[in-house]
């Protein structure tokens, strides 16, 4: 069994659950779609290029790429997500498959884009190597990932509340560093080992627009896999303390006219084969 095999199995089980997929689309996807829009604007794939939407999820980026005239293939391990994607982008080709073992020939794509997907995989170096294999010479690979609590107010609120109030005896399965690619030196090293040269490491300013301060806790507890698993393993008293701490932080620091505005910035990494 690989180092992160248990983590990978839990991620797969979570994202293939139709209810989880629906809650993600309804509650979390808006922020990821903001990251996707920034990535497409920066990469600017051309009409008729062969593009792989890697870990395509609900197909928002697939649809946007099709609208540009690209020849798009979307790949994801979640049949639940792919059902949504096929409805959103019926002109695209979709494949259910593993980003760590791509079902494509060498040099199949001009561009490979992955929006907030790579960090959910147990063997991320292998996924990067597979992306490089599937890219044509001088092709472009780009990905977005979330910044961690040191940069992101959204994750700082969530992780701060967990650190302060979670039962320390409850632990999760070993997992890769969720935020590692947000650090340029790590991104350059890991992509470089896969044969990809980083040319851009930038920030996309995504934000939650919330109606109530309780919504941030609701997003993390209902529309994620990793955080929802951690919360579900906690005693009810700890979960309530975490909820209260997150709600108070949003209400105190992020109120704006008509609601609440909580930044959740994403890192954009663009590389060439």
N, C-alpha and C positions, 0 to 999 in steps of 0.2 A: 504494500500500500504506500502511495506517495505521501510526502510530508503533509500536504494539504488536501488529501483525498476526502476526508470527512467534511471539511469545509465545502469542497466542490459538490459533494452529494447533497448537502443541505441547500446550497444555492440553486442547484438544478431542481430539487423538489419544490422549493419555494416559487421560483419563477415559472414553473410549468403548472402551477395551481391557477385555475381560471379566475378565482376570486381575487387572488393577489395581483394578477395581471390587470384586472379591471380597476382595482383600487389604485394601483400605480398610475395608470393612465388618467384617472380622474383627479388624483391628488398630487402626485410627484412629477408627472411628465412635463408640466409646463416649464419647470426650471431646466430640465434636460433639453427641451426643445429650444430654449434660448441659447444654450451652449451649441446645439447643432446648427442653428442659424448663423452664429458667429463663425463656426468652422467652415461652413460652405462658402460664406462670404470671403474668407481668407484664402481658401484653397482655390475657389472659383473653377470647378471642373467644367470642361468644355462639352458642348453638344456632341453626341455620338461617341464619346469616350466610354469604355467599359469600366464600370465602377462597381465595387463590392461594398455594400453596407454591412459591415462586420458587427455581429451582435445587434441586429437591426431592431430588436424589440417590436414596438407597436407600429413601426413603419413610417413615422413622421419624416425622418430623413430620406427614406426611400422615395416617398412621395415628392419631396422637395427636389430631389435629384432627377426624378423622371420629368418634373416640370421644366427642368433646364435642358431637356432633350438627351440626357445621358442614357446609356444602355445599362440598366441597374439590376444587380442581383442582390437580394437580401438574404443573409444567413443568420440563424439563431437556433439555440438548442431547445427553445420553448415553443411547443406547438400552440399553446394558448396565446402567446404573443404573435406568432405568425398568422393566426386566424384574424387578429385585428389588422395586422400589416397588409394582408391580402385584400381586405376590404378597402383600406386606405389607398393602396397603390396597386390596382388591378393590372396595370400595364407592366409591372415588374415581374421578374422571375424570383421565386423564393425557394430556399432549400432549408430543410431542418438538418442541422449538423453541428459539428464541434469545431469551434475556432482554433482548437489546439491540434486538429487533424483535418485540415480543409479538404473538402471533396472536389477539388479543382486541379487542373493541370498546372504545371509550372508556367509562369509568365502569362497568366490569363487576364490580368486587369491592368489598366492604365493608372487607376487610382483606387486605393482602399481607405475607407473612412470608418472609424469606430467611435461612436458617441457614448461616452460614459459606460462602456461595456467591458473593456479589458480587465478592469480591477475586480470584476466578479468571477474571474477564472482562476482555478487553482494553479495552473502551470503557465504563468504569463510569459516567461522567456520562450517557451515552445510556441505560444500563440504568435509572438512577434516573429519568430523564425518562419512560421508557416505563412504569415502575411508577406514577408520578404520573398519567399519562394513563389508565391502566387502573383507577385508584381512583375511587370515588364521592366526591362532596362530603363533606368532613369524615371521610373514611376514614382508616384507620390503616395506616401502613407501619412495619415493624420489621425489623431485621436484626441478626445477630451477626457479629462478626469477632474474630480472635485479636489479643491484645495482642502487641507486639513484644518483643525481647530486653531492652529497658529495664524491662519489667514482668514478663514471663513467664519463669520459670525454665526451662521446657522449651525455648523458643526461644533463650534465652541459652546453654544448654548446646550446642545444635546449631550456632548461628551462631558461638559462641566457638570451637568445635572447627574449624569450617570456616575461620574467619579465621586461626587459628594454624597449620593444617596443609595447607590446600588449595593446589594449584599456582596461583599468581596469574596465570599466562598463560592459564588456562582461564576463559572468560567465558561468561555466559548472554546470551540475547537480551534487548534492552530490555523492561522490564515495568513496570506500575504499582507504586507503593509498596504492598506486600502488607498493611501494617499502618496505612495512613493513616487509616482510619475510627475506629481506636482512640483517636485524638486528637480531643477534642471540638471544638476550633476548626475542624479540617479537616472533620469530619462536618457541623457546622452550615453551613459554607460550601458544601460540595458538595451536600448535600441541599437547602439553601436555593435554590441555583441551579436545581434541578429543580422548585421549587415546593412543597417539603416543609419543614415547620417542626419542628425537633427539640424534643421536650418532655422526653425522658429520655436520659441518657448514663450508663450504669451498668456495674458489673462483675458477671459471673457466675463464681463460683469453681469451675472445672472442674479435674479432676486425673486424671493417669494412675496407676492402681494396677498396679504391675509386679511380676512374680514374680522376675525377675533384672535386674541393672543393664544387661545387654546389650540388653534389649528396646527401650529408647528409640531406639537406633541402628537397630534392625530396623524399627521403625515408620516412621521418616523415610526409610529407604533402600528400603523395599518397599511402603509403603502410602500414598505421596504421589506427586504428579507433579513438582512444582517441585524439591523437594529431591532426589528420586531422579534427576532429569535432571542436576542439578549434580554429584551424586556419581558417576554413571555416566561422566561426562566426565573424571574425575580419574584420575591414575595409581594403580595398585593400592597402591603404598606410601603414598600420601596417604590413600586410603580407609581403610587399616588404621590409620593414625595418628589419623584422625578417629574411627573406631570406638573405639579405645582411650581417647581423651580423653573421649568422651561416657560410656563405661562407667565410667571412673574417677570422673567428676564425680557420676554418679548414686550410685555405691557410697559415695562419701565424704560426700555432703551430704544424701541423701534416703532413707536406710534407716529403716524402721519395723518394728515387729514383724510378721513374716510376709511381708516383701517391701520394696517401695520405693514412695514416694509423691512424684510429681513434678507440681507445679501447672502448669496450662496455662490461665490465666484468659482469658475472652472478654469483649469489650465488647458491651453491649446498647444499641442505638440505637432509640428509638421516636419516630416523627414523625407529624404529621397533615397531611392535604392542605389 
